[in-house]
């Protein structure tokens, strides 16, 4: 048996007093991968404002989109609300 830390504070007791469970929310990989790729591009050009925008967007996505979470906790998003990459020359 191993121990995991919960991301949120919403844990629930089980039949065994020393064991808790939770239903954590997480981002669908396709959405997260696009965000991470965009983040890497902004890191390369050292755009602090854009980096902060992406990180803040990712940090609070579960708060804004909890209603879109599936039964397995996946938040499925197909929109990208952060700054565009138009100014970046790769």
Secondary structure in CASP SS format (residue, H / E / C, confidence):
PFRMAT SS
TARGET T0000
AUTHOR 0000-0000-0000
METHOD secondary structure of the structure
MODEL  1
X C 1.00
X C 1.00
X C 1.00
X C 1.00
X C 1.00
X C 1.00
X C 1.00
X C 1.00
X C 1.00
X C 1.00
X E 1.00
X E 1.00
X E 1.00
X C 1.00
X C 1.00
X C 1.00
X C 1.00
X C 1.00
X C 1.00
X E 1.00
X E 1.00
X E 1.00
X C 1.00
X C 1.00
X C 1.00
X E 1.00
X E 1.00
X C 1.00
X H 1.00
X H 1.00
X H 1.00
X H 1.00
X H 1.00
X H 1.00
X H 1.00
X H 1.00
X H 1.00
X H 1.00
X H 1.00
X H 1.00
X H 1.00
X H 1.00
X H 1.00
X H 1.00
X C 1.00
X C 1.00
X C 1.00
X H 1.00
X H 1.00
X H 1.00
X H 1.00
X H 1.00
X H 1.00
X H 1.00
X H 1.00
X H 1.00
X H 1.00
X H 1.00
X H 1.00
X C 1.00
X H 1.00
X H 1.00
X H 1.00
X H 1.00
X C 1.00
X H 1.00
X H 1.00
X H 1.00
X E 1.00
X C 1.00
X C 1.00
X C 1.00
X C 1.00
X E 1.00
X E 1.00
X C 1.00
X C 1.00
X C 1.00
X C 1.00
X C 1.00
X C 1.00
X C 1.00
X C 1.00
X C 1.00
X C 1.00
X C 1.00
X C 1.00
X C 1.00
X C 1.00
X C 1.00
END
